[in-house]
Amino acid sequence: MTATEKDSKISQSEIQLKDPYIAVWLAWLVPGLGHLYQGRKTKAMIYAICILGLFFFGAILASGKCGLARCVYISMKPGAGGDMRYYYFAQVWVGVPAFPAIIQYIHDPTGENPLWNGLMAPPLRVSPSLRGYSENDNSIDNIRKKLNRRFELGTLMTTMAGLLNIFAIFDALSGPVNEEETERRRKEKLKKKRMKRRAKRQKDDAAEEI
Amino acid sequence: MEPLAFLRCLDCLYAIPLIFATSFVYAASRNENTQNLVYYALRMSATLGFFMVLTFVVMMILF
């Protein structure tokens, strides 16, 4: 057996997960950190590059004169003139990189005095009659106008990055999905079902004969 | 094809980082061995890319 074949036969129990709960927290805070803690360096690198790379690429796409990373923000104001930003519930799974949005929301939920050049700040709340009135204000209409499709692309990428980190978190908690084991269980279940059906048919046939 | 329409088609290139990130993260959640992981991820990227191109072509023909 070659080294590669041997490695591929690593069972889930042989993977050193250390304390999985600490790993989960670390994996949520910074993608890949939980795996680094468990000593799974290659995986840590893959998760960090893919998830953080995607998140920052999306954040850069949605940056411009109106501020930095304007596609990641918290806004919980439903109705006219408001903006309910459900995307943040997915984006927050990326961990620390999405935290400035929380700080900005706590600092000023109206978006009038944002910190750090508007990094992840909520858009300026304006009354419905004034929406898009001034071209210089950072209302959601103006941000969308200035960034154009880059706003949507940034939103998509940062949201995807957050959702992908959920995979990484589960991987840190219980190791990789054992596909062979899952397939074996599925086949066993199917076999049992078939046997049950056959037994029922035989029983019915016997009853008919009687 | 008009030049502007061609430029809009270039927007599809934004899908590349998405496809690769999704494939590699999904593959990493299913494999521990690096060689298997990379093979699984590349195969998945090819599948995703193929279906995206197919959908794109169908939509171009239809609309």
Interface residues (C-beta under 8 A of the other chain):
Chain A: T4 D7 S8 I10 I15 R40 T42 K43 I46 Y47 C50 I51 G53 L54 F57 R149 L153 L156 M157 M160 A161 L164 F167 A168 F170 D171 G175 P176 V177 E179
Chain B: D11 Y14 P17 L18 F20 A21 T22 F24 V25 Y26 A28 S29 R30 N31 E32 N33 T34 Q35 N36 L37
